[in-house]
Amino acid sequence: MKSIVIISSITVLLLSFKQPKKPQSKIDSSPQASINRGVAVYRKECMSCHQADGGGVPHLNPPLSENTDVLGDKKKIISIVLKGMEDRIPLDGEYYSNSMASHAHLSNLEIADVLTYIRASFGNKASAVTPAEVALVRGGKKK
């Protein structure tokens, strides 16, 4: 009987102490970390059309290097990634006619990462894209 009281007391005592919460792993938001994550997204989602070097395919898929849409307004390039593109479009004096599928299935972080990678690679030197900017274009959704 005495041992049951002691064990119960110890159990109550142990349960009364709050376990410290494990720190949640925070996603590194630095541009370099975003670029590093963006490489994997690019290889999986973009490389088959835009090629390993970002050079695209003449008259089908536009190059990503020194592309005014890539380097310009972030909202436009985010929108293209989210919605895709069906039109035959002129870009920097050339026409490209291959459709681009919507990539709305990607998370805001994945889109921000891949666009940050593209805007900092292939000879490009443009600012990073944030998940908040993607969410804004997506319509405020935190996907």
Chimera marker file (.cmm) of the C-alpha trace (Angstrom):
<marker_set name="trace">
<marker id="1" x="0.000" y="0.000" z="0.000" r="1" g="1" b="0" radius="0.5"/>
<marker id="2" x="2.810" y="2.363" z="0.906" r="1" g="1" b="0" radius="0.5"/>
<marker id="3" x="4.499" y="1.704" z="-2.436" r="1" g="1" b="0" radius="0.5"/>
<marker id="4" x="1.284" y="2.533" z="-4.336" r="1" g="1" b="0" radius="0.5"/>
<marker id="5" x="1.037" y="5.888" z="-2.547" r="1" g="1" b="0" radius="0.5"/>
<marker id="6" x="4.681" y="6.666" z="-3.285" r="1" g="1" b="0" radius="0.5"/>
<marker id="7" x="4.357" y="5.715" z="-6.968" r="1" g="1" b="0" radius="0.5"/>
<marker id="8" x="1.136" y="7.729" z="-7.282" r="1" g="1" b="0" radius="0.5"/>
<marker id="9" x="2.757" y="10.731" z="-5.632" r="1" g="1" b="0" radius="0.5"/>
<marker id="10" x="5.757" y="10.552" z="-7.942" r="1" g="1" b="0" radius="0.5"/>
<marker id="11" x="3.488" y="10.221" z="-10.984" r="1" g="1" b="0" radius="0.5"/>
<marker id="12" x="1.417" y="13.246" z="-9.959" r="1" g="1" b="0" radius="0.5"/>
<marker id="13" x="4.580" y="15.211" z="-9.278" r="1" g="1" b="0" radius="0.5"/>
<marker id="14" x="6.065" y="14.339" z="-12.685" r="1" g="1" b="0" radius="0.5"/>
<marker id="15" x="2.843" y="15.162" z="-14.508" r="1" g="1" b="0" radius="0.5"/>
<marker id="16" x="2.601" y="18.512" z="-12.782" r="1" g="1" b="0" radius="0.5"/>
<marker id="17" x="5.796" y="19.728" z="-14.416" r="1" g="1" b="0" radius="0.5"/>
<marker id="18" x="5.191" y="21.125" z="-17.854" r="1" g="1" b="0" radius="0.5"/>
<marker id="19" x="7.370" y="19.683" z="-20.509" r="1" g="1" b="0" radius="0.5"/>
<marker id="20" x="9.269" y="22.383" z="-22.316" r="1" g="1" b="0" radius="0.5"/>
<marker id="21" x="7.973" y="22.828" z="-25.820" r="1" g="1" b="0" radius="0.5"/>
<marker id="22" x="10.323" y="21.723" z="-28.508" r="1" g="1" b="0" radius="0.5"/>
<marker id="23" x="11.348" y="24.678" z="-30.578" r="1" g="1" b="0" radius="0.5"/>
<marker id="24" x="9.603" y="24.621" z="-33.914" r="1" g="1" b="0" radius="0.5"/>
<marker id="25" x="11.974" y="24.389" z="-36.796" r="1" g="1" b="0" radius="0.5"/>
<marker id="26" x="11.946" y="27.819" z="-38.349" r="1" g="1" b="0" radius="0.5"/>
<marker id="27" x="12.411" y="28.090" z="-42.081" r="1" g="1" b="0" radius="0.5"/>
<marker id="28" x="15.497" y="30.052" z="-42.968" r="1" g="1" b="0" radius="0.5"/>
<marker id="29" x="14.210" y="33.109" z="-44.833" r="1" g="1" b="0" radius="0.5"/>
<marker id="30" x="17.572" y="34.329" z="-46.062" r="1" g="1" b="0" radius="0.5"/>
<marker id="31" x="17.876" y="34.818" z="-49.832" r="1" g="1" b="0" radius="0.5"/>
<marker id="32" x="20.621" y="32.178" z="-50.047" r="1" g="1" b="0" radius="0.5"/>
<marker id="33" x="18.492" y="29.572" z="-48.259" r="1" g="1" b="0" radius="0.5"/>
<marker id="34" x="15.601" y="30.410" z="-50.586" r="1" g="1" b="0" radius="0.5"/>
<marker id="35" x="17.888" y="30.003" z="-53.608" r="1" g="1" b="0" radius="0.5"/>
<marker id="36" x="19.117" y="26.641" z="-52.297" r="1" g="1" b="0" radius="0.5"/>
<marker id="37" x="15.540" y="25.361" z="-51.864" r="1" g="1" b="0" radius="0.5"/>
<marker id="38" x="14.572" y="26.873" z="-55.224" r="1" g="1" b="0" radius="0.5"/>
<marker id="39" x="17.105" y="24.727" z="-57.076" r="1" g="1" b="0" radius="0.5"/>
<marker id="40" x="15.165" y="21.567" z="-56.170" r="1" g="1" b="0" radius="0.5"/>
<marker id="41" x="11.838" y="23.110" z="-57.219" r="1" g="1" b="0" radius="0.5"/>
<marker id="42" x="13.372" y="24.302" z="-60.495" r="1" g="1" b="0" radius="0.5"/>
<marker id="43" x="14.761" y="20.856" z="-61.294" r="1" g="1" b="0" radius="0.5"/>
<marker id="44" x="11.395" y="19.229" z="-60.613" r="1" g="1" b="0" radius="0.5"/>
<marker id="45" x="8.985" y="21.777" z="-62.096" r="1" g="1" b="0" radius="0.5"/>
<marker id="46" x="10.795" y="24.028" z="-64.587" r="1" g="1" b="0" radius="0.5"/>
<marker id="47" x="13.920" y="22.460" z="-66.027" r="1" g="1" b="0" radius="0.5"/>
<marker id="48" x="12.225" y="20.215" z="-68.590" r="1" g="1" b="0" radius="0.5"/>
<marker id="49" x="10.911" y="23.271" z="-70.460" r="1" g="1" b="0" radius="0.5"/>
<marker id="50" x="13.345" y="26.036" z="-69.547" r="1" g="1" b="0" radius="0.5"/>
<marker id="51" x="16.442" y="23.768" z="-69.588" r="1" g="1" b="0" radius="0.5"/>
<marker id="52" x="19.222" y="23.324" z="-67.034" r="1" g="1" b="0" radius="0.5"/>
<marker id="53" x="20.889" y="26.554" z="-68.090" r="1" g="1" b="0" radius="0.5"/>
<marker id="54" x="17.643" y="28.570" z="-68.150" r="1" g="1" b="0" radius="0.5"/>
<marker id="55" x="18.074" y="29.035" z="-71.905" r="1" g="1" b="0" radius="0.5"/>
<marker id="56" x="14.603" y="27.795" z="-72.847" r="1" g="1" b="0" radius="0.5"/>
<marker id="57" x="13.754" y="26.406" z="-76.272" r="1" g="1" b="0" radius="0.5"/>
<marker id="58" x="13.636" y="28.836" z="-79.223" r="1" g="1" b="0" radius="0.5"/>
<marker id="59" x="10.076" y="29.787" z="-80.206" r="1" g="1" b="0" radius="0.5"/>
<marker id="60" x="8.605" y="27.373" z="-77.619" r="1" g="1" b="0" radius="0.5"/>
<marker id="61" x="9.745" y="28.147" z="-74.073" r="1" g="1" b="0" radius="0.5"/>
<marker id="62" x="11.311" y="31.501" z="-73.281" r="1" g="1" b="0" radius="0.5"/>
<marker id="63" x="14.747" y="31.762" z="-71.750" r="1" g="1" b="0" radius="0.5"/>
<marker id="64" x="14.880" y="32.852" z="-68.145" r="1" g="1" b="0" radius="0.5"/>
<marker id="65" x="18.181" y="34.692" z="-68.452" r="1" g="1" b="0" radius="0.5"/>
<marker id="66" x="17.867" y="38.447" z="-68.819" r="1" g="1" b="0" radius="0.5"/>
<marker id="67" x="14.137" y="38.003" z="-69.448" r="1" g="1" b="0" radius="0.5"/>
<marker id="68" x="12.197" y="41.213" z="-68.792" r="1" g="1" b="0" radius="0.5"/>
<marker id="69" x="9.276" y="39.292" z="-67.263" r="1" g="1" b="0" radius="0.5"/>
<marker id="70" x="11.626" y="37.495" z="-64.871" r="1" g="1" b="0" radius="0.5"/>
<marker id="71" x="13.528" y="40.639" z="-63.925" r="1" g="1" b="0" radius="0.5"/>
<marker id="72" x="10.594" y="43.034" z="-63.906" r="1" g="1" b="0" radius="0.5"/>
<marker id="73" x="7.442" y="43.275" z="-61.825" r="1" g="1" b="0" radius="0.5"/>
<marker id="74" x="7.331" y="40.400" z="-59.332" r="1" g="1" b="0" radius="0.5"/>
<marker id="75" x="3.527" y="40.292" z="-59.442" r="1" g="1" b="0" radius="0.5"/>
<marker id="76" x="3.577" y="39.482" z="-63.153" r="1" g="1" b="0" radius="0.5"/>
<marker id="77" x="5.992" y="36.556" z="-62.888" r="1" g="1" b="0" radius="0.5"/>
<marker id="78" x="4.221" y="35.219" z="-59.779" r="1" g="1" b="0" radius="0.5"/>
<marker id="79" x="0.925" y="35.386" z="-61.669" r="1" g="1" b="0" radius="0.5"/>
<marker id="80" x="2.414" y="33.515" z="-64.630" r="1" g="1" b="0" radius="0.5"/>
<marker id="81" x="3.643" y="30.738" z="-62.341" r="1" g="1" b="0" radius="0.5"/>
<marker id="82" x="0.296" y="30.529" z="-60.523" r="1" g="1" b="0" radius="0.5"/>
<marker id="83" x="-2.000" y="30.707" z="-63.553" r="1" g="1" b="0" radius="0.5"/>
<marker id="84" x="0.150" y="29.410" z="-66.370" r="1" g="1" b="0" radius="0.5"/>
<marker id="85" x="0.012" y="30.883" z="-69.849" r="1" g="1" b="0" radius="0.5"/>
<marker id="86" x="-1.727" y="29.811" z="-73.039" r="1" g="1" b="0" radius="0.5"/>
<marker id="87" x="-1.058" y="32.744" z="-75.353" r="1" g="1" b="0" radius="0.5"/>
<marker id="88" x="1.558" y="33.082" z="-78.057" r="1" g="1" b="0" radius="0.5"/>
<marker id="89" x="3.508" y="35.915" z="-76.526" r="1" g="1" b="0" radius="0.5"/>
<marker id="90" x="6.198" y="38.303" z="-77.657" r="1" g="1" b="0" radius="0.5"/>
<marker id="91" x="9.061" y="38.584" z="-75.224" r="1" g="1" b="0" radius="0.5"/>
<marker id="92" x="12.133" y="40.673" z="-75.853" r="1" g="1" b="0" radius="0.5"/>
<marker id="93" x="11.581" y="40.583" z="-79.637" r="1" g="1" b="0" radius="0.5"/>
<marker id="94" x="10.833" y="36.836" z="-79.944" r="1" g="1" b="0" radius="0.5"/>
<marker id="95" x="7.585" y="34.866" z="-79.907" r="1" g="1" b="0" radius="0.5"/>
<marker id="96" x="7.080" y="31.793" z="-77.724" r="1" g="1" b="0" radius="0.5"/>
<marker id="97" x="4.088" y="29.567" z="-78.299" r="1" g="1" b="0" radius="0.5"/>
<marker id="98" x="4.336" y="26.607" z="-75.925" r="1" g="1" b="0" radius="0.5"/>
<marker id="99" x="1.716" y="26.655" z="-73.173" r="1" g="1" b="0" radius="0.5"/>
<marker id="100" x="2.897" y="26.888" z="-69.594" r="1" g="1" b="0" radius="0.5"/>
<marker id="101" x="0.878" y="24.905" z="-67.096" r="1" g="1" b="0" radius="0.5"/>
<marker id="102" x="-0.373" y="26.444" z="-63.883" r="1" g="1" b="0" radius="0.5"/>
<marker id="103" x="1.830" y="25.713" z="-60.896" r="1" g="1" b="0" radius="0.5"/>
<marker id="104" x="-0.776" y="26.734" z="-58.329" r="1" g="1" b="0" radius="0.5"/>
<marker id="105" x="-0.267" y="23.354" z="-56.655" r="1" g="1" b="0" radius="0.5"/>
<marker id="106" x="3.057" y="24.639" z="-55.318" r="1" g="1" b="0" radius="0.5"/>
<marker id="107" x="3.096" y="26.309" z="-51.920" r="1" g="1" b="0" radius="0.5"/>
<marker id="108" x="3.776" y="30.020" z="-51.565" r="1" g="1" b="0" radius="0.5"/>
<marker id="109" x="7.201" y="29.131" z="-50.162" r="1" g="1" b="0" radius="0.5"/>
<marker id="110" x="8.035" y="26.874" z="-53.121" r="1" g="1" b="0" radius="0.5"/>
<marker id="111" x="7.012" y="29.537" z="-55.642" r="1" g="1" b="0" radius="0.5"/>
<marker id="112" x="8.947" y="32.217" z="-53.763" r="1" g="1" b="0" radius="0.5"/>
<marker id="113" x="11.993" y="29.954" z="-53.598" r="1" g="1" b="0" radius="0.5"/>
<marker id="114" x="11.991" y="28.988" z="-57.267" r="1" g="1" b="0" radius="0.5"/>
<marker id="115" x="11.446" y="32.576" z="-58.401" r="1" g="1" b="0" radius="0.5"/>
<marker id="116" x="14.168" y="33.806" z="-56.069" r="1" g="1" b="0" radius="0.5"/>
<marker id="117" x="16.483" y="31.181" z="-57.578" r="1" g="1" b="0" radius="0.5"/>
<marker id="118" x="15.569" y="32.160" z="-61.152" r="1" g="1" b="0" radius="0.5"/>
<marker id="119" x="15.878" y="35.904" z="-60.430" r="1" g="1" b="0" radius="0.5"/>
<marker id="120" x="19.377" y="35.314" z="-58.995" r="1" g="1" b="0" radius="0.5"/>
<marker id="121" x="20.631" y="32.755" z="-61.548" r="1" g="1" b="0" radius="0.5"/>
<marker id="122" x="21.342" y="32.482" z="-65.266" r="1" g="1" b="0" radius="0.5"/>
<marker id="123" x="23.046" y="35.881" z="-65.224" r="1" g="1" b="0" radius="0.5"/>
<marker id="124" x="20.079" y="37.526" z="-63.509" r="1" g="1" b="0" radius="0.5"/>
<marker id="125" x="20.501" y="39.877" z="-60.574" r="1" g="1" b="0" radius="0.5"/>
<marker id="126" x="17.068" y="40.708" z="-59.221" r="1" g="1" b="0" radius="0.5"/>
<marker id="127" x="15.600" y="40.850" z="-55.741" r="1" g="1" b="0" radius="0.5"/>
<marker id="128" x="14.169" y="37.877" z="-53.885" r="1" g="1" b="0" radius="0.5"/>
<marker id="129" x="10.493" y="36.928" z="-53.915" r="1" g="1" b="0" radius="0.5"/>
<marker id="130" x="8.833" y="36.301" z="-50.564" r="1" g="1" b="0" radius="0.5"/>
<marker id="131" x="6.020" y="33.883" z="-49.681" r="1" g="1" b="0" radius="0.5"/>
<marker id="132" x="3.974" y="36.922" z="-48.579" r="1" g="1" b="0" radius="0.5"/>
<marker id="133" x="4.266" y="38.419" z="-52.082" r="1" g="1" b="0" radius="0.5"/>
<marker id="134" x="3.093" y="35.126" z="-53.577" r="1" g="1" b="0" radius="0.5"/>
<marker id="135" x="0.190" y="34.957" z="-51.111" r="1" g="1" b="0" radius="0.5"/>
<marker id="136" x="-0.853" y="38.473" z="-52.094" r="1" g="1" b="0" radius="0.5"/>
<marker id="137" x="-0.992" y="37.567" z="-55.792" r="1" g="1" b="0" radius="0.5"/>
<marker id="138" x="-2.700" y="34.264" z="-54.993" r="1" g="1" b="0" radius="0.5"/>
<marker id="139" x="-5.383" y="36.227" z="-53.221" r="1" g="1" b="0" radius="0.5"/>
<marker id="140" x="-4.154" y="36.237" z="-49.670" r="1" g="1" b="0" radius="0.5"/>
<marker id="141" x="-4.241" y="32.460" z="-49.316" r="1" g="1" b="0" radius="0.5"/>
<marker id="142" x="-1.514" y="30.929" z="-47.169" r="1" g="1" b="0" radius="0.5"/>
<marker id="143" x="-1.041" y="27.780" z="-49.181" r="1" g="1" b="0" radius="0.5"/>
<link id1="1" id2="2" r="1" g="1" b="0" radius="0.2"/>
<link id1="2" id2="3" r="1" g="1" b="0" radius="0.2"/>
<link id1="3" id2="4" r="1" g="1" b="0" radius="0.2"/>
<link id1="4" id2="5" r="1" g="1" b="0" radius="0.2"/>
<link id1="5" id2="6" r="1" g="1" b="0" radius="0.2"/>
<link id1="6" id2="7" r="1" g="1" b="0" radius="0.2"/>
<link id1="7" id2="8" r="1" g="1" b="0" radius="0.2"/>
<link id1="8" id2="9" r="1" g="1" b="0" radius="0.2"/>
<link id1="9" id2="10" r="1" g="1" b="0" radius="0.2"/>
<link id1="10" id2="11" r="1" g="1" b="0" radius="0.2"/>
<link id1="11" id2="12" r="1" g="1" b="0" radius="0.2"/>
<link id1="12" id2="13" r="1" g="1" b="0" radius="0.2"/>
<link id1="13" id2="14" r="1" g="1" b="0" radius="0.2"/>
<link id1="14" id2="15" r="1" g="1" b="0" radius="0.2"/>
<link id1="15" id2="16" r="1" g="1" b="0" radius="0.2"/>
<link id1="16" id2="17" r="1" g="1" b="0" radius="0.2"/>
<link id1="17" id2="18" r="1" g="1" b="0" radius="0.2"/>
<link id1="18" id2="19" r="1" g="1" b="0" radius="0.2"/>
<link id1="19" id2="20" r="1" g="1" b="0" radius="0.2"/>
<link id1="20" id2="21" r="1" g="1" b="0" radius="0.2"/>
<link id1="21" id2="22" r="1" g="1" b="0" radius="0.2"/>
<link id1="22" id2="23" r="1" g="1" b="0" radius="0.2"/>
<link id1="23" id2="24" r="1" g="1" b="0" radius="0.2"/>
<link id1="24" id2="25" r="1" g="1" b="0" radius="0.2"/>
<link id1="25" id2="26" r="1" g="1" b="0" radius="0.2"/>
<link id1="26" id2="27" r="1" g="1" b="0" radius="0.2"/>
<link id1="27" id2="28" r="1" g="1" b="0" radius="0.2"/>
<link id1="28" id2="29" r="1" g="1" b="0" radius="0.2"/>
<link id1="29" id2="30" r="1" g="1" b="0" radius="0.2"/>
<link id1="30" id2="31" r="1" g="1" b="0" radius="0.2"/>
<link id1="31" id2="32" r="1" g="1" b="0" radius="0.2"/>
<link id1="32" id2="33" r="1" g="1" b="0" radius="0.2"/>
<link id1="33" id2="34" r="1" g="1" b="0" radius="0.2"/>
<link id1="34" id2="35" r="1" g="1" b="0" radius="0.2"/>
<link id1="35" id2="36" r="1" g="1" b="0" radius="0.2"/>
<link id1="36" id2="37" r="1" g="1" b="0" radius="0.2"/>
<link id1="37" id2="38" r="1" g="1" b="0" radius="0.2"/>
<link id1="38" id2="39" r="1" g="1" b="0" radius="0.2"/>
<link id1="39" id2="40" r="1" g="1" b="0" radius="0.2"/>
<link id1="40" id2="41" r="1" g="1" b="0" radius="0.2"/>
<link id1="41" id2="42" r="1" g="1" b="0" radius="0.2"/>
<link id1="42" id2="43" r="1" g="1" b="0" radius="0.2"/>
<link id1="43" id2="44" r="1" g="1" b="0" radius="0.2"/>
<link id1="44" id2="45" r="1" g="1" b="0" radius="0.2"/>
<link id1="45" id2="46" r="1" g="1" b="0" radius="0.2"/>
<link id1="46" id2="47" r="1" g="1" b="0" radius="0.2"/>
<link id1="47" id2="48" r="1" g="1" b="0" radius="0.2"/>
<link id1="48" id2="49" r="1" g="1" b="0" radius="0.2"/>
<link id1="49" id2="50" r="1" g="1" b="0" radius="0.2"/>
<link id1="50" id2="51" r="1" g="1" b="0" radius="0.2"/>
<link id1="51" id2="52" r="1" g="1" b="0" radius="0.2"/>
<link id1="52" id2="53" r="1" g="1" b="0" radius="0.2"/>
<link id1="53" id2="54" r="1" g="1" b="0" radius="0.2"/>
<link id1="54" id2="55" r="1" g="1" b="0" radius="0.2"/>
<link id1="55" id2="56" r="1" g="1" b="0" radius="0.2"/>
<link id1="56" id2="57" r="1" g="1" b="0" radius="0.2"/>
<link id1="57" id2="58" r="1" g="1" b="0" radius="0.2"/>
<link id1="58" id2="59" r="1" g="1" b="0" radius="0.2"/>
<link id1="59" id2="60" r="1" g="1" b="0" radius="0.2"/>
<link id1="60" id2="61" r="1" g="1" b="0" radius="0.2"/>
<link id1="61" id2="62" r="1" g="1" b="0" radius="0.2"/>
<link id1="62" id2="63" r="1" g="1" b="0" radius="0.2"/>
<link id1="63" id2="64" r="1" g="1" b="0" radius="0.2"/>
<link id1="64" id2="65" r="1" g="1" b="0" radius="0.2"/>
<link id1="65" id2="66" r="1" g="1" b="0" radius="0.2"/>
<link id1="66" id2="67" r="1" g="1" b="0" radius="0.2"/>
<link id1="67" id2="68" r="1" g="1" b="0" radius="0.2"/>
<link id1="68" id2="69" r="1" g="1" b="0" radius="0.2"/>
<link id1="69" id2="70" r="1" g="1" b="0" radius="0.2"/>
<link id1="70" id2="71" r="1" g="1" b="0" radius="0.2"/>
<link id1="71" id2="72" r="1" g="1" b="0" radius="0.2"/>
<link id1="72" id2="73" r="1" g="1" b="0" radius="0.2"/>
<link id1="73" id2="74" r="1" g="1" b="0" radius="0.2"/>
<link id1="74" id2="75" r="1" g="1" b="0" radius="0.2"/>
<link id1="75" id2="76" r="1" g="1" b="0" radius="0.2"/>
<link id1="76" id2="77" r="1" g="1" b="0" radius="0.2"/>
<link id1="77" id2="78" r="1" g="1" b="0" radius="0.2"/>
<link id1="78" id2="79" r="1" g="1" b="0" radius="0.2"/>
<link id1="79" id2="80" r="1" g="1" b="0" radius="0.2"/>
<link id1="80" id2="81" r="1" g="1" b="0" radius="0.2"/>
<link id1="81" id2="82" r="1" g="1" b="0" radius="0.2"/>
<link id1="82" id2="83" r="1" g="1" b="0" radius="0.2"/>
<link id1="83" id2="84" r="1" g="1" b="0" radius="0.2"/>
<link id1="84" id2="85" r="1" g="1" b="0" radius="0.2"/>
<link id1="85" id2="86" r="1" g="1" b="0" radius="0.2"/>
<link id1="86" id2="87" r="1" g="1" b="0" radius="0.2"/>
<link id1="87" id2="88" r="1" g="1" b="0" radius="0.2"/>
<link id1="88" id2="89" r="1" g="1" b="0" radius="0.2"/>
<link id1="89" id2="90" r="1" g="1" b="0" radius="0.2"/>
<link id1="90" id2="91" r="1" g="1" b="0" radius="0.2"/>
<link id1="91" id2="92" r="1" g="1" b="0" radius="0.2"/>
<link id1="92" id2="93" r="1" g="1" b="0" radius="0.2"/>
<link id1="93" id2="94" r="1" g="1" b="0" radius="0.2"/>
<link id1="94" id2="95" r="1" g="1" b="0" radius="0.2"/>
<link id1="95" id2="96" r="1" g="1" b="0" radius="0.2"/>
<link id1="96" id2="97" r="1" g="1" b="0" radius="0.2"/>
<link id1="97" id2="98" r="1" g="1" b="0" radius="0.2"/>
<link id1="98" id2="99" r="1" g="1" b="0" radius="0.2"/>
<link id1="99" id2="100" r="1" g="1" b="0" radius="0.2"/>
<link id1="100" id2="101" r="1" g="1" b="0" radius="0.2"/>
<link id1="101" id2="102" r="1" g="1" b="0" radius="0.2"/>
<link id1="102" id2="103" r="1" g="1" b="0" radius="0.2"/>
<link id1="103" id2="104" r="1" g="1" b="0" radius="0.2"/>
<link id1="104" id2="105" r="1" g="1" b="0" radius="0.2"/>
<link id1="105" id2="106" r="1" g="1" b="0" radius="0.2"/>
<link id1="106" id2="107" r="1" g="1" b="0" radius="0.2"/>
<link id1="107" id2="108" r="1" g="1" b="0" radius="0.2"/>
<link id1="108" id2="109" r="1" g="1" b="0" radius="0.2"/>
<link id1="109" id2="110" r="1" g="1" b="0" radius="0.2"/>
<link id1="110" id2="111" r="1" g="1" b="0" radius="0.2"/>
<link id1="111" id2="112" r="1" g="1" b="0" radius="0.2"/>
<link id1="112" id2="113" r="1" g="1" b="0" radius="0.2"/>
<link id1="113" id2="114" r="1" g="1" b="0" radius="0.2"/>
<link id1="114" id2="115" r="1" g="1" b="0" radius="0.2"/>
<link id1="115" id2="116" r="1" g="1" b="0" radius="0.2"/>
<link id1="116" id2="117" r="1" g="1" b="0" radius="0.2"/>
<link id1="117" id2="118" r="1" g="1" b="0" radius="0.2"/>
<link id1="118" id2="119" r="1" g="1" b="0" radius="0.2"/>
<link id1="119" id2="120" r="1" g="1" b="0" radius="0.2"/>
<link id1="120" id2="121" r="1" g="1" b="0" radius="0.2"/>
<link id1="121" id2="122" r="1" g="1" b="0" radius="0.2"/>
<link id1="122" id2="123" r="1" g="1" b="0" radius="0.2"/>
<link id1="123" id2="124" r="1" g="1" b="0" radius="0.2"/>
<link id1="124" id2="125" r="1" g="1" b="0" radius="0.2"/>
<link id1="125" id2="126" r="1" g="1" b="0" radius="0.2"/>
<link id1="126" id2="127" r="1" g="1" b="0" radius="0.2"/>
<link id1="127" id2="128" r="1" g="1" b="0" radius="0.2"/>
<link id1="128" id2="129" r="1" g="1" b="0" radius="0.2"/>
<link id1="129" id2="130" r="1" g="1" b="0" radius="0.2"/>
<link id1="130" id2="131" r="1" g="1" b="0" radius="0.2"/>
<link id1="131" id2="132" r="1" g="1" b="0" radius="0.2"/>
<link id1="132" id2="133" r="1" g="1" b="0" radius="0.2"/>
<link id1="133" id2="134" r="1" g="1" b="0" radius="0.2"/>
<link id1="134" id2="135" r="1" g="1" b="0" radius="0.2"/>
<link id1="135" id2="136" r="1" g="1" b="0" radius="0.2"/>
<link id1="136" id2="137" r="1" g="1" b="0" radius="0.2"/>
<link id1="137" id2="138" r="1" g="1" b="0" radius="0.2"/>
<link id1="138" id2="139" r="1" g="1" b="0" radius="0.2"/>
<link id1="139" id2="140" r="1" g="1" b="0" radius="0.2"/>
<link id1="140" id2="141" r="1" g="1" b="0" radius="0.2"/>
<link id1="141" id2="142" r="1" g="1" b="0" radius="0.2"/>
<link id1="142" id2="143" r="1" g="1" b="0" radius="0.2"/>
</marker_set>
